[in-house]
Amino acid sequence: MPPARSGIRNLTEKYLERHPAEREQLNPLLAALEADAEPTSRAALPGHVTCSAVVIDRARHVLHIVHKASGKLLPPGGHVEDDRTLLAAALREVCEEAGIRPRDLCPIPQFLGAPIDVDVHDIDANPAKGELGHRHFDFRFAFYTTAEQTPPLVLQDEEVSGAQWLPFADVRSPTLRTKLLKAEADGLEGQPEPVNASAVIHDGRGRYLLHLRDQREGIWSPGVFALLGGGRTLDDPCLEATLLRELAEEVPSLELTGLTPYAVEEATSVDGLAVPVQVYSGRWQGDPDTIDLQEGVLLRWFTVDVLDRLGLSPGLGDLIRRHAADHSPAGSPPHGRRPLRHEHRRGPSSTSSVSTSTSRTSTAGPSSVYATPTRHTRETSGTSWPGTASGKRPSAASCGKPRRRPG
């Protein structure tokens, strides 16, 4: 099955909300989405949807491959096949053409699952393939490489004759180059950052609140216990806001106190991407049966000694055991605090926390775009809220604004 037409239309409209000046240029794409022909089929004329992967390394260089047929330097990409989404098609293409696996890449907070660029370009007729001249509507999705060193390339001999990593200023596509340079001025740094948020919820007496997911296709780790939380959206000003929104959607009547960043975990999305997750720690002492649960099957308290008897998302038991072992007593803040670079809060209550242990944990919530098992824990910090007078979650408006690059 090709990607749903409604999903492509939604991606396009959201893209045009951010780039309204491009509507006239993309009118042929909008017409193709209303036509009878499948818009992702290479037989669809006068144009059809294609996908590309904009892979950015730590030095802020973009991978280009030399396409044998045209001799041009292009980001890896191509036609949509039996792909779940356009993003999945872009990941498949970069794996086929350059040997970069989805787990070698991670989402970028500025774009997440949205395209950085939608380019319209003409394709010459190819009599050898029986193809008439047509247009490509190319959805370009941007990803960071996860490792310090760029991943080794394994080029596809049939279609690719070479590869180069080019700085933003030298990117060959004018529309992509413009957007990358603007994003760089707004903080696109090449460094992976958390794009999901979840909460380890405990009662201060050794019990942990876990959420049983639905047994349903289309969600990660169905039918197991996991943490509440989920994926960041482009409308979330920061990860604090992500967690507050997710909790309000999943368990609107549950109010946490003492919410503090605890650890950064690395999860795996349904498409295989590495997904950094900010895990928070918060306290609640209520009855789960009184909660108006909006997603999943049930909420229950569990102690550490029964975790081995439960079906848990991969590594979650290790995360909870670690939290139980090093969690500070009630009213005692974590040690070694310093601010997160991506998440600051002003005021005298601003604090942070550090976790230095390692694990494989699944943390993101069921509504997340990106999800499943995680690998390592990294140092984390941020704002502690135990001193608020009401003990309630602060509003999303209190989050710090994204940091801009100097100059």
N, C-alpha and C positions, 0 to 999 in steps of 0.2 A: 504494500500500500504506500502511495506517495504521501508526503506531508499534507495535512489538511489544508484545504484552500482558505478556510476561515482563519487558521493560524498565520498563514502568509499575509493575508489581508490585515490582520491585527498588527503584525510586525511592521508592515508598511505604514499604516496609519500612525503608529507610535513613533516611527522614524520621522515621518513628516511633521509631527508635533514639535520635534526637536530641530528639524531643518525645513521650515515652511517654504523657503525660497526655492526648494527643489521640486515642488509639486508639479509644476508644468513639465519639467523634464521626466517625471515619473508617471505622467498621465498614461503613456502607452502600457506601463506595467499595471496600473489600475484597470485599464481596459482589458488586459490579458486575464486578470483575475476574475472578470465578469463574463468572459467568453466561455463557450461550451468546451473548448479544448482544454486538456489538463495542462496547467501553466508550467509545470516542471518537466513536461515531456520534450525531448529534443526535437520531436516532430511538430511541435506547436509553432505556428507561424502567424504573424511576422516576427515573433520573439518569444523567448521562454526564460524561466528562472534558472540561474546557476548559483553556485556558492564557492567562496574562497576563504582560506584561513590566513589571518594576519598574525604571524607568530613573532613575538617581541622578546628579545633576550634581555639579560640584566644590563647590558650596555646600551639599551634602547636602539637596537638594530633590528631590522625586519627581514625575515627570510624571503628571498626571491629565488625562483627556479627558472632555468632556461628551457623554454618550451620548444621542443624540436620542430614542431610543425610551423610555428611562426618565427622562431628565433628570438622571441621577445623575453625579457625578464619580467616575470609575473609572480604574485603570491600563489602558492599552491591552491588549486581549485579545479572545478569542473562541473559536470552535469549531476543533477539529482538522480539517484537510483532508488532502491528500496530502502529509503532512510526514514526514520521516525520523525525527524524535524530537519529544517534547513541547517541548523547548527550541527546536527549529527552528520549531515552530508559534508560539511566543511571539514569536520574532524576525520571522516573517512578519507577524503581526498588528500589531506596532508600526510596521513599515514601511508597511503598508497604511493604518493609521488615522492615523498621525502623520508619515509620511514620513521616519522615522529609519532609516537603513540599518544593516545589521549591522556594517559597518566603522566606524560612528560609535560603537560600543559595545565594551566589553571585559569579560571575566569578573572577578568579585570573589573574592579568595582565600578569604574565609570561606565561600563557597557553591559556587564553581566551577560544575559542571553540575547541582548539586542545587537543588531549590526552596527558597526562603526561607520559603514559607508554602504550605499547602494548605488552601483555604477551602471550606466547604460552605455554599451558600446556595440558597434557594428561588427559582424562577422562576414567575411567574404564567402562567396559560393565555393563549394568543394565538389566539383563534378565526380571525382573519384569515389566519393561517399554518397553521391546522389543528393547532396544538400544544397539548397538554394541559399542565397544571401539572407541573413536574418540578424536579429538583435539578441544580445544577452542582457538580462537584468540580473546583475551579479550582487548577491548579498554577501558582504564581507564581515566576518566575525573575528574579533581580536582576542588573542590569548597571550598570557605570559608563559615563558618557560619556567618550570618549577625549580630546576637546579642552578647552582652558581655557574656551572659550565654549560655551554650550549649542547644540546643532545647530539649525538653522532647521526649523520645523515646516511640513509640508504636510498639512493635515487632510483627511480623507476626507469629502467633502460629503454623501454618502448617509447616513452613520451618526454623524458627529461634528459638533457645533456650536460647540465651543470647547475650550480647553486651559488648564491652570494648573500651575505648579510649586509644590508645597506642601512646607514643612518636615516633618521626620519627625513632630513632635508634632501636625501637622494632617492627617496622612494619614487618609482617610475610613474605611478598613477597620480595625476595632479589632484584629483578629488580626495584620494586617500592621504596623500602627503599633507594637504591642507588640514584635514581633520586630525591627523597625528600631531602636527605641530601645535595646533590649538589645544589638544588634550595634554601635550607635554607642558604647556604653559599653565595648565590647570592642575598639574600634579601627576601626570602619567610618568612613573619613575622606573618601571621595569621590575619592581620588587613585589612579589606576591603578598597579598593582604587578605585577611579574613573577609568572606562574603556571606557567611552564614552565622547565626547566633543561636545558642541553646542554653538551657538552664539545668544545673544540678540542684534540685529542690530537696531540702532536708528539713527536719523538724528540730534540729539541735540536740536530739536525744538518740541519734543513731538510725533513724528511719529515713528512707529515700522514696520520693514520689515518682512512679514510673507510669508511662502512658502506653497502653496496648494499641497498636496500629490496626487499621482495617486489613482484612485479608482480601486484597483487591489488586488487580493488575494496574500498572501505571504509577504505582508509588514504590519507593525503595523499602527494602526490608519489611514487606507486609507480614502481618500476623505475629509480630514480636513486640516486646517491651522496649521502649526507647525514651529519650528525653523530650520534653516539650521544646519547641523552637522551630526555626525554618530559615529560608533564604532571604537575603537582602533584596530589596527592589530598588529601582532607580529613584523612587520617591522617598526612600528612607534617608534622612540626613546623616545617620551614623548607625553603628551596630547596636547601640543602646535602643534606638528607635525601632530597629528590626525586631529585637526581642520583645519590646513592649507591644508592638503591633501583633506579633505572632501569638503572644499570650492572650491579648484581647480577643483575637479571632478564635483561638482554641478553647480557652478557659476564662471567659470574660469576668466571672465572679471571683477568681482567685487573685488575691493581693499578696505579693511577696514583700518581705522586709530584708534588710541587710544585703541587697543585691550587689555583688562585687565580681569583677572579672577574675576568673580562676585559671584558665589555661587556654592555649590555642592548639587545636587538634587539626589534623588533615584528613578529610573525608574523600570519598570517591563518588562522583555523580553517576546518574543513570546512564550517561554517555561515556563514562570512564574518566572524566576530568578529575584532577586533583583539586580539592576544594578546602581551603583553610576555613576553620570554624572557630569562632570565639565562644568559649564556654564560660558561662557565668555561674556563680553560686548564690543561692538565695534561700531564705527561710520561710516556712509556712507551717502552721500547726493545726490545720482544720481537718474536717471530715471529707474525704474525696467524694462520697455519695451525695454531698450537698452542692457539688460543682455542676454548673450547667455546661457539660462537655459538648462542644460543637463539632469536634473531629475525633476519629478513632472510636474504640470500643469502650474502654474504661480507664480509670485512674485508681492506683492502689499504692499503699505504703508497703515497703519491704525493708527488711534489715539485711545487712551485708551477708550474714550466714546462710541466707536462702537463695542468693543470686545464682549459684551453680544449678539450682533446680528450675530456673526460669529460661524461657526462650528470649534471649536478649539480642539486640543489634550487636554486631561484632565488636568486641573490645569494651563494651559498655561496663561490664563487670569490673574490669581492671581500673577504669576511670573512677568508678564509685569507691572501690577499695582504696585507691590512692587518696581520694578526697577524705574518706573516713579516717585514714591514717594521719594526714597532715592538716586537717581542718582545725582552725583555731577555736577555742571555747567561745561560747556566746558572749558578745560584747568585746571580744579581743580581735583587733584587726590583723590581717596577714602582714608578714614582714617583708622587707626589701622592696618597697614600693617605688615606682617611678612611672612617668606618663607613657602611654602608648603614643607612637608617632602619628597614628591615623585617627586617634580618638581622644580629644582633650575636653576637659570641662573647667570652666572658670569658677573661682570662689574658694572660700576657706575649707569647704568640705571635700575638695578634690584630692583623691588618693589613688593608689594603685596596688596591684598585687603581682607576685611572681611565682610561677610554677616551673620547676626545672626537671621533673621526672619525665619519663618517656612511656608511650603506650600506643596501642592501636585501638581506636575508639570510634564508634558511630554516634554522632551527636545531633545532626540537623533534624528538624521536625518534618512531619509528613507533607506539609504544604511547600516544602522547599523545591526549587527548580533543581538544585544540586544536592546530592545525598549519597551515602552509604558508608562503608567501613573506613576508619581513619588510621593514620600511621602515627607520626610523632607529635609529641607535645612540645610547644615552644614557649619561651618566656612570654608572659602576658602581663598587662597592667591596664589601668584605667581608673574609673571613679567608683568609690565605695559610697553606698547610700544609707548605711545604718544610722546615721545621725539625723535623718529627716524627722521633723516633729510628728508627722502623721504616720510614718512608717510605711507609706504607700509609694508605689512606683512614681517617679517624676514623669512629666510629660515629655513627648518626643521633641518639643520645641526647645528643651534645655540642652539638646545635643550641640556639640561644637560643630562649626562649619568646616567643610573640606579645606585642606591646606593647599595653597597655591605655591608653585615653585617661585623662588626669588628671581627678579630681573625680567 
